[in-house]
Each structure stands twice: as structure tokens, then as C-alpha cells.
Amino acid sequence: MKFSKQFSLYQSEATQFINGLKEASPHLEQSQRDGRALLWDKSPIDLDNQRRLADARINQQAYVYQSK
């Protein structure tokens, strides 16, 4: 399916807005990457450390406020 040249040069208003925003503040994409790294990108899990933490955990009694 071929489109005419008119459709190949078309940009929606949302695309134009985002392109204008990127031109106005070039540091925007890097700050987005930094924010993602801060909130979502996690370091690998150390399975040995996780196992030791689970083994060291003390089980809580069923009713916390009851004294023995």
C-alpha cells in the first residue's frame, strides 16, 4: 500500500509537540533516562545473600500481643 508524498510528510499535533519540546530542552531525554534508572533499573539480586536473609528471619507468632 503506497501513500502519496502528502501523507509521508504528515506529522500529528502530538508528534509536533514532542519534537518541539525536545528541541526546546535538549537535556530532557537524559533526565528521563536518569529518572528511569533511579526508580526502575535495579541491580542484580544476590541469591546467596537472599538465602542467608531468609534463613536468619525469625517467625512472628500468630497473635503478636499475646505474651507467653
N, C-alpha and C positions, 0 to 999 in steps of 0.2 A: 504494500500500500504506500503510494508516494503522496507526499504533501507538496503543496506549492511553496515557493520561497516565502510567501507571506506568512505561512504557518511555521516555517522553520526558524524565523526570526522572532516569533512571538514569545514574550515573557509575561507571566501573570503579574498582578499587582503585588502579590506576596513575594515573588522572586525578586522583583524590582526593589521592594522594601529591604529585603535581606541583603541584597547586593549593595545598596546604598548605605546600609548600616555597617557593613564590613569595610566599605571604603572610608566612611567617616571615622571609624575606630579600628585601626588595623590590629591592635592588641587583643581584640575581642575573642578570637579563636583560641589564642594561647591561654587566656584566662578561663575559658570554658574547659580546656584540657586540664588545667591546674585544678579546677573545681571537681572535675570528674575523678582525678587521681586522689584528691583528698577524701572524697566521700565513697567512691565505689571500687576503685582498684585496690585490692588487698594483697598483702604479701602471702606467699605460700604457707600452708598450715604445716607445722612440725608435728607429725603423727606421734613421735616418741614423747614429746612434751605433753600432748593432749592425753595420751595414755597414762602418764605419771600423774597428771592433774586429776583424772578420773579415779585413779586408784587411791589418791590421797583424800578424796572427798569423804566426809563423814555424813552418813544418812541422818536426816532430820526425823524426829519422832512424829507420829501421826497427829497428835494433838500437842501443839507447841506449849501451851500454857499449863499443862499438867506436869506437876513435879513428881519425881519418883520417890 
